Amino acid sequence: MNLDFSLILVLITAVCGLLWLLDALVFAPRRRVALQHAEIQAQGSLPDEQRTALLRQPSWADTSKSMFPVLLFVLLLRSFLYEPFQIPSGSMLPTLKIGDFILVNKYHYGLRLPVVNTRFVSNNDPQHGDVIVFRYPEDTGINFIKRVVGVPGDVITYRDKVLYVNGVAQQQELLAKLPPSRPEQLLLNEALADTSHQIYRDIYRPVVNGEWTVPDGNYFVLGDNRDNSKDSRYWGFVPEELLVGKATAVWMHWDGVLSLPDFSDIRRIN
């Protein structure tokens, strides 16, 4: 079962806001009326202790009042500005490592309503080379991260582990053979449109050949760890409505509970 944190945050924020509003509109006036009646019966002002006791908010109202502004701030921040994500797999190596914590720009591709993900303010469209977070088309409760290699109208060909965009091979420059003594993997610099990035290519893994035409409103994505990534070659295109945001930076690396967070490799995502 995949928990939808956005839905949980929206519900908790709404409940806290409603409880705070309920107290302000219903129970707080009743407390003030009770104080007035008590002062009339006492024929004067009550001692401070009694006034405080009569006007004191119940614990549920006090907690809601304290939590609501904080929850609302977090909700607005992660829904419309930036949201942190953790990299769970090696499909984007060498660009992103397992345990990297990244920031995702939520407004770069337009503002979207939380939970339903409907865009209500348009902005930029994904471009070749962008690293994007999106909802996995086959299970929208899971977020994926891949690199955009095809935009609407492109013809994408993957042949003999070389990427072609509209019939043009994207140049690959060999940087290293890993490990050097008995190579099993190649580290390459791949040019894509006006950008470049590093990719891994396994020497002995079988090739996945194919050709795809990207339809309107959809994108073709690949993992940088080409032979160890389930991406558009296997399950198809990413519809625009499933976009979450653009991955912009790595702000922390943490291998797990038995290690300390590492802030020494803060970097932009290319």
N, C-alpha and C positions, 0 to 999 in steps of 0.2 A: 504494500500500500504506500503510495507516494503522498506525503502531506503537502498541501498547498499552503506555504507560509504566508503568501499574500492574502489568501482568503482568511486565514486565522487572524492575521494582523488587522484586517479590515473589520472582522467581527468583534474582536476585543476592543478596538478603538470605538466602534459604534456603540457597544454596550456601555463602556465607560462614559461616553458622551451623553447617552440617554439617561443613565443614572444620575449624572451630574445635573443635567437639565431637569430631571424629575424632582430632584431635591430643591433646586433653585426656584422652580415654578410652583411646587405643591407643598413640600414639607417645610421649607424655610419660612414662607409666609405664616404657616401654622405655628411655628415656634415663636415668631414675633407676636402673633395674637395671644399665645399662651403667656408670654412675658407681660404684655399689656394687662391681661386679666389678673395676673399675679400682683402687679404693681397697684392695680385698683383695689384689690382685696387688702393689700398691705398699706394702702393709703399713702403711698410714697415710693421712692426708689428702693429697689432691693439691694442687698449687699452684692458686691462684685462677684463673689463666688456663686451665688444663686443665679445671677444674670447669665454668667458664663455657662452654667449647667443647663439652663433653659434654652439657650441659643446654640448649644454645642451640636455640631453635625454628627449623625450616626457614623460609625466606622466605615460602612459601605459607601456613604456619600463622600467622606473625607478621602478615602482611597481613590475613588473615581475622579475626584477633583484634582488630585495630585498626579494621577497617571495619564489622564486624557491629553494634556498638552504635550507630554513627552511622546506618547504613542502617535499623536497626530503629526508631530514633527518627523518622527521616524518613517511614518507612512508616506508623507509627502516627499521626503528625501529619497527613499528607495523606489518610489513609484515614478517620480518625474525628473530626478537628477542623476543620482548614482546608486548602484546596488552592488554589494560585494558578492562574489562567487568563489568557490573553491574548485580547483581542477582535480577531477577524480580519476582520470585515466591518462594514458600516454599517447593518445591519438593525435595530439598537437605538438609532440616533440619534434624538433628541439626547441621550438618557440616557447612552449609552455610545459612545465614539468608537473608531475603528480605532486600535489601538496602546495602548488602556487595559489595564492589568494589574489584575485584580480578585481579591478573596478570596471564596471560596465556602465557606459554613458547611456542613460535611458531617454534622453531627449534628442540625440543626434539624428535618429530616424523618425522623429515625431513623438508627440506626447500620447500616451495610451492610458486608458482607464485600468486601474488595478483589477485583478481577477479575470475580467472578461477580455482584456487586452485589446479593446477596440481603440483604434487611433482617432483622436478628435482634433489634433493639430498636426499638420504635415510639416516635414522638415526635409532632410536630405534622404536620398536613396542610397542603398548599399552600392559600393563601387568594387571593381576588381581589386583583390588584395585585402579588403577589410576582413578583420576577424570578428565574427558576430556570435552572439548568444541567441538561441532561438528555442522554441518548443519543438521537441521531437515530433515530426508529423505522425508517427505511428503510435505515440503515447504522449499526449500534450502535457501530461503531468511531470515530464522529465525535461530538463534543460540540456541542450547540447551546445558545444562550441566548435566551430569550424571556420575555414577561410573561404570567402567568396571568390570563385574563379569564373563564374558565368552569371551574367545579368540578362534580363529579358531580351530575347531576340538573338542571343549568342548561339552558335553551334559549337558544342564542346565535344572534343574527341580525346580519348585516353587510349594511346596505343604504344605498346612496348615500354610502358612506364614513362612516357613523355606526354605532357599536356599540350593540346592544340586548342586555340581559341579562334574560331572563324577561319580554320585552316592554317593558322600560323603557329608553328611550334614555339613554345615558351622555352627560351634558352636555359640550360642547366650547366652550371660550372662546378666541376669537382673540387671540393675543399679538402676532403680526407676520406681514407678508407679505414673502417673501424671493425675490429681492432687491427692495428697496422700489421701485426704478424700473420694473422689468418683472417682476412677481411670477410665479414658477413653483411656489412651494411655500408652504404655510401652516404656521406654528408655532402649535400649539394646546395649551391645558391641558385635559386630559380627566379628568373625575371618574369613578371606578370604585369602586362600593360606598362604603367609608369612606375611600378614598385618592384621590390625584390625582397626575398625572404629565404630562409634556410629550410630545407626539407631533409627527411631521411628516406632512403630507398633501400629495401632489402635486396641482396644479390640473388638469393636462391628462392624467394617466394614467387609463386606463379603470378603472371600478369593478369590484370582484369582489363580487357579491351572493350570499348564501346563508343557509341556516338549518341549525343542527346541534343535536342533543340530546346532551349529554355523558353517556356511560354510566358506571356505577360503576367506580371504580378508574382513571379516566382524567381528563385535564385538557385544556382548550382554550387554546391560547397564540397570542399575536400579537406581532409585532415592533413597536416604537414608531415605526419608519420605515415607516408602514403600506403605502405603495405600492412599497416596495423591500424586502420581506421575504417569504421563502418560509416559511410557518408553517402552522398548523392549517387554514387556509382551503384549502390546496393538498394537504397530505398526511395530514390527519386528527388524531387525538388523541394525547396523550402518556400511555402507560400508567404507572401508579405505579412499576412495577418498573424503569423506565428513568430515574427521578429520580436526580440526582447530588447536588444540594444547592441552597441558597439563596444567591444573589449578595448580598453585604452591603456591600462597600466597594471603591472604586477606590484603590489604594495607589501607583500609578506610571503614567506615560504615557511611551511610547518609540516614536518614529516608525520607527526602524530603525538599522542599524549606522552610518550616516553622521551620526547625531545623538546627543546625550547624553540619558540618562533624565531625566525631569522629575518631581519630587516636589512641585510647587507646587499641584497640583490634587487633593490627597487629599480624598475625600468619601465619604459614605454613599450607597448606591444606593436611590433612592426608587421 
